Amino acid sequence: MPGKLAAIVEEFASAPRDVVLEMLLEFSDAVPPLPPEFAEHAGMEQVPECQTPFFLKAEVTEQKTVQLYFDCPPESPTTRAFAGILSEGLEGATVDEVLAVPNDLYQRMGLAQAISPLRVRGGTAILARLKRQVSAD
């Protein structure tokens, strides 16, 4: 797991429950806007396991690093937080680093105690689709 993501996981895992919810809100604001080429989600994959419309695109660069693009409505801060965590934690990561992210990432962060199992399942589906896209590229 990349160092940035490992630090985020540790920060969440060691935080009290009430602080975890505040941290999620901060990460929901960290999702960069989509570039124009993804207008109307062109070329992006929807994650139907999420309760809210969530779209992602993972591209592998010539340097074998991963570029991530996410879109989720601002009215869905928890789901947007998953995107913010992955965006920040995997920025500049290599294909191998992304593929090495544990599938139980959100459980390791302690989110199962702070948010509903349905939301955690949605976050896990986001990670699984992201990894699938990276391995296919």
Salt bridges, closest charged atoms under 4 A:
GLU45 OE2 - ARG129 NH1 2.62
GLU45 OE2 - ARG132 NH2 2.34
GLU49 OE2 - ARG129 NH2 3.09
ASP71 OD2 - HIS41 NE2 2.49
ASP104 OD1 - ARG108 NE 2.72
